[in-house]
């Protein structure tokens, strides 16, 4: 569990981390540098979940040996499927990271939503739905590994 209080934002009591795959953890189906190491560190404190349409068919192989639950979603209404997944986990105890239009609902629903804007870009709807926007997955995961960084961004 990650527990961290942010003035004006409230208490984060996180048990789950839900991540999009393509555009967030990976570019063109290939896991980005530093992701596995950070996911292993976070898995000591959070249950890690990866949701993907697996456009390139590489997610299972790329995440092999990484402590996470992988869910491959169908092509229809991925935004709703991701939101349902987060609701089942308990949105109030979940942080989500994504970049796509199909991530906007889970980013808005989660206790903490983080949008990333990397090589694939980020949908404006995802940016607006998130609490925080960063320019790399490393930065997004480091916010959870070093939660005082969140205080600087989210306090009011």
C-alpha positions in Angstrom: 0.0 0.0 0.0 1.1 3.6 -0.6 -0.3 6.1 1.8 0.4 9.7 1.4 -1.5 12.9 2.5 -1.5 15.9 0.2 -2.9 19.2 1.6 -6.0 20.2 -0.3 -6.1 17.0 -2.3 -6.5 14.6 0.6 -5.2 11.2 1.6 -4.0 8.8 -1.0 -4.4 5.2 0.2 -3.5 3.2 -2.9 -3.6 -0.5 -3.2 -3.8 -0.9 -7.0 -2.0 0.6 -10.0 -3.6 0.2 -13.4 -1.6 0.9 -16.5 -2.3 1.2 -20.2 0.3 -0.7 -22.3 0.8 0.8 -25.8 1.7 4.5 -25.7 2.2 4.3 -21.9 4.5 1.4 -20.9 5.5 0.6 -24.5 6.1 2.3 -27.8 5.3 0.4 -31.0 4.8 -2.7 -28.8 8.2 -2.5 -27.2 8.5 -1.9 -23.4 10.2 1.4 -22.7 13.6 1.5 -20.8 13.4 1.4 -17.0 9.8 0.2 -16.9 10.4 -3.4 -15.6 12.6 -2.2 -12.8 10.1 0.4 -11.6 7.2 -2.1 -11.9 9.0 -4.6 -9.8 9.7 -1.9 -7.1 6.0 -0.8 -7.2 4.7 -4.4 -7.0 6.2 -4.6 -3.5 3.6 -2.0 -2.4 0.8 -2.2 -4.9 -1.0 -4.8 -7.0 0.0 -3.9 -10.6 -2.5 -4.4 -13.5 -1.9 -3.8 -17.2 -4.8 -3.3 -19.5 -4.3 -3.5 -23.3 -5.8 -4.2 -26.6 -2.3 -5.6 -27.4 -2.2 -4.0 -30.8 1.2 -5.4 -31.6 0.7 -8.8 -29.9 3.8 -8.3 -27.7 2.5 -7.4 -24.2 2.5 -10.9 -22.7 6.1 -11.6 -23.8 7.4 -8.1 -22.9 5.9 -8.3 -19.4 7.1 -11.9 -18.7 8.7 -12.1 -15.3 7.1 -8.8 -14.3 4.8 -9.0 -11.2 1.5 -7.8 -12.8 -1.9 -8.9 -13.9 -2.3 -8.6 -17.6 -5.8 -8.2 -19.2 -6.1 -8.1 -22.9 -9.3 -6.2 -23.9 -11.5 -6.6 -27.0 -11.6 -3.9 -29.6 -15.1 -2.5 -28.7 -15.6 0.2 -26.0 -12.2 -0.2 -24.3 -12.9 3.0 -22.4 -15.8 1.4 -20.7 -14.0 -1.9 -20.1 -11.1 -0.1 -18.4 -13.5 1.9 -16.2 -15.3 -1.3 -15.2 -12.0 -2.9 -14.3 -11.1 0.1 -12.1 -14.5 0.1 -10.4 -14.1 -3.6 -9.6 -10.8 -3.0 -8.0 -12.1 0.0 -6.0 -11.5 3.3 -7.7 -10.8 5.1 -4.4 -7.8 2.8 -3.8 -6.5 2.9 -7.4 -4.0 5.0 -9.4 -4.2 4.8 -13.2 -1.7 5.8 -15.8 -2.5 6.2 -19.5 -2.3 8.3 -22.6 -5.1 7.4 -24.9 -8.7 8.6 -25.4 -9.7 5.1 -24.2 -8.0 5.8 -20.9 -9.9 9.0 -20.1 -12.7 7.3 -18.1 -10.3 5.3 -15.9 -8.1 8.3 -15.3 -11.1 10.4 -14.2 -12.5 7.6 -12.1 -9.3 6.7 -10.2 -8.2 8.3 -7.0 -5.1 9.4 -8.8 -5.0 9.7 -12.6 -1.7 10.3 -14.4 -1.5 11.0 -18.1 1.8 10.5 -20.0 2.8 12.2 -23.2 5.5 10.3 -25.0 6.3 9.3 -28.5 2.7 8.3 -29.3 1.4 11.5 -27.9 -1.6 11.9 -25.5 -5.2 12.4 -26.2 -6.5 15.8 -25.0 -9.4 14.0 -23.2 -6.8 11.9 -21.3 -4.9 15.0 -20.2 -8.1 16.8 -19.1 -9.3 13.7 -17.1 -6.0 13.2 -15.3 -4.9 14.8 -12.0 -1.3 15.0 -13.2 0.4 15.0 -16.6 4.1 14.0 -17.1 6.3 13.5 -20.1 7.4 9.9 -19.5 6.4 6.6 -18.0 9.5 6.8 -15.8 8.3 10.1 -14.4 4.8 8.7 -13.8 6.1 5.6 -12.0 8.6 7.7 -10.0 5.7 9.8 -8.7 4.4 6.7 -6.9 7.9 5.6 -5.8 8.6 9.1 -4.4 5.1 10.4 -3.5 6.3 13.7 -2.1 6.7 14.7 -5.7 2.9 14.5 -5.9 2.6 16.9 -3.0 4.4 19.6 -5.0 2.1 19.2 -7.9 -1.3 18.6 -6.3 -1.4 20.6 -3.1 -3.6 23.7 -2.9 
